[in-house]
Structure formats: C-alpha cells, structure tokens
Amino acid sequence: MEDNSLITHAEEIKQNIHHDKKRNDPIFLVGIEIEGCLLNDKGLPVDAAPLIEASLNTKHPLDYEYGKCQFEFKTNPFSFYELSKINDTTQDFIESLDNLVRKAYPSQNVIPVFLGANPSPIFSDETIITDKPRYKKISEWQSAFPDAQMDGQTFKSNLIGTAIQGFHFHLQGKNPDYTAHMFNHILNLIPSSILLGANSRLIAGRTYSVYEPRVFLFDQAEGQNSGFPAISKYLDSLEEYVNYVASRQPILASNYYELEKERHDDVRIRITDESYRVETRILSVQPTAQELICMIEFFIGYLHHTISEQRPLRPLPDIREERMSTIRSGFNAQGVFDFTESIMLELDFAKKGLYDLNVNPEFIDILYRRLENKTSAGEAVVNMWDKKFNGSLEETTVEVISEIWDHTKKNKPIT
C-alpha cells in the first residue's frame, strides 16, 4: 500500500489497538448479512431495484448487491443470548419479503431464492451487474483476471459475483487480543464450515461436480484478494492483521476501513471506533433461518470452548490443503485427519461451549444430522434437481426454486 494517507491511517489504527488492550466489550454480539436473488416463473433473473426501493421505509430495509437481481438484508447486533430472536427476526423478514415481492412486482410471479449460487440458466454479460460506480469499478478490476474454469465450463471473472450469494455474520470480541484469538480459531473451522454449509452446486442452469462452486469460482475471480487469508502464521496481535491488510494494493479504498472491506477473505477482522469484530465470509446463504442460526451456534460455541481451554491451533498448511479438498470433493475429500471424526469433535466442542455460556443450543443438531448423513443443503438441492429434471432447464429451475422457497417460508430445513 503506497498511498501515504492509507499508511498514516493504518498507523493510527495500530495506536488505537494499543490503547484498547484493556477493553472489555460485550462478547459475541452477533450481526448477520443475508444475500438472496430474484427469479421469475421462467427461471430468468429479475431486477431487484423495485423490491429494494419498496423496502426502504419498512422495518426490514434491503440493500443493493453486485448483481442486478440480488439483494441483501442486514440486522443490528444481537446478544449471543438472543440467538432465538435472530431466528424470529429472520423469519419475520421472510414473511415481509413474501408480501413485499407481490407488491413490488404486481404483474409478475417473482420467487426469492436463498441458495449460494444463482440457478438461472441466464448468466452471460455485463448488463446483469448493478449500475453503480462501486460495482462498475470492481467489474473493471476483476475483468483483468483470466476466465474461471469449472467442469469444462468458462465463467467470466467479473460476472461470478452476480451469481453467488453468501451468509456473513459478525462476532464482536471483548478486546483486540481476544479478537485476534477468534480470528485464529475460526481459521481452524473453515474446512468443516464448507463441508457442512455448502449450498451452491446448482449454478447457471446446471449442477457441477465441484462440492462448493461459490467458493471455487470466487477464488479464481479475485486472484489473491479472496480465499484463505494470505498469512504465513497465526496472529500474535491485532496489529499484525493491520499490517497484513495494509500490505495490499487498494482498488477504490481511500482509508484503512475501506481497504479492510476490499479484502474478501474467508474471514476478516473489522475494526471501527466502536468495536473489534470478526466477519465470516466462507458460508453460502442457507435456505432457512434455522439453517443459518445453526451455523452461528457452531461458531460461537466452538470459539468459546477452544479459546477458554486454550486448545492448540492446527498447522495453516494443513487447513489450506483441506479447504481446497473440501471445496472440490466434499465428504469424499482426503484430509490430514478423518473429516467425520474431527468435525464431530468440533461440534461437540461447540455444544459444550454453548452450555458453558448458559445458552441452550436449539438448532446445532441440524449440523450433526448433516454430518451423520454426509450431506449439505447443496447436496439436497442437487438431489431435488435430479428428481425434477424434465429436459427443460427453465422449467426444472422454477420447480426447484419454488420448492426451496416453500421451505424458506415455513422455516423447514431441507436437510
């Protein structure tokens, strides 16, 4: 990072971190970001702008995303004691979304889709990118990267973001050092998060052999600006993370906070004047609120237990290797440890951590069930596609997303 103003700001951030060592902020405050997309009853993308504009004066305002057919819903932070309230809030959002879609598109049958990838067969040119300066600049930057390849299919790097949807959540640390510990331990969860949270095998009108195409393609679309953090060792301090972020070339950023947001890593640390928090970005959006909350329970419980017990961290090269194997092969991946046994241990750690926090785990059994059945939401969608496929991509797409939307509205997990 050569911009002097960015360097100066990064140094100011490090000074603030030093002064904040003794902070004792509420731990594990949770804020979530849910991305979705809109298709019509022909399986074609629908411009989300009318829906977003109609939502702005409601209690569940939406925001624009990279693709024109995409939208994003965010919540304010909740205490970790209120995870059931996040479930209720998300379900309330889904109910209001159902009504708002009808009002925003009175002459169309529009279906919201909460999959990690856009299943529409239409995935072709720059007209599907949201017409805003920031997104146009990102598109221009990504266009310099080679096309991505998957199962013999070519994807333009600058269009991949229009066809993938994630589930991001923020967890607050009580001080800078604790936040660095959270970051380190979350890195250990990345392979299992992919394995249990994959939900993007149906993309661009077909299913693929890759277990989690959303991550596989995005890694290619952004070169070294996304994926597993490009660190050589675990963080000893939060200042080291600031140095890591500050070493990157900016795309649009004019200060450290903006540069931080331009790092599309699996997990990143967000620093503000008010808080220190980690943001997970590895997960695909899940079809239902329960399937979203079970992932939060997994992370919070695991972090509390492993940090409190000072559990050892695994070698970063092993995690990187398992991450790539899991993205490609899922439960068929070969890891340093037996995946089933190691993930069962992580889930048990998480459940114990939740009980130690006096939190009754409500939804984590969804993940135990996925592990036992060696499946994920993405695998369930593939099975759904295979059963319904009638030779027409458009008709099958609509049948699949309609069934998934029914699960979403009923908050009935598909796994």
Secondary structure as UniProt FT lines:
FT   HELIX           4..19
FT   TURN            20..22
FT   TURN            27..28
FT   STRAND          30..40
FT   TURN            41..42
FT   HELIX           49..55
FT   TURN            56..57
FT   STRAND          62..64
FT   TURN            68..69
FT   STRAND          70..74
FT   HELIX           80..82
FT   HELIX           83..104
FT   TURN            106..107
FT   STRAND          110..113
FT   HELIX           126..128
FT   HELIX           133..142
FT   TURN            143..144
FT   STRAND          148..150
FT   TURN            151..152
FT   STRAND          153..155
FT   HELIX           157..163
FT   STRAND          166..173
FT   HELIX           176..197
FT   STRAND          202..203
FT   TURN            204..205
FT   STRAND          206..207
FT   HELIX           213..221
FT   HELIX           223..225
FT   STRAND          226..227
FT   HELIX           238..246
FT   HELIX           256..262
FT   STRAND          264..265
FT   STRAND          267..271
FT   STRAND          276..280
FT   HELIX           289..308
FT   TURN            309..310
FT   HELIX           316..329
FT   HELIX           330..332
FT   HELIX           339..356
FT   TURN            357..358
FT   HELIX           365..373
FT   HELIX           377..388
FT   HELIX           393..410
//
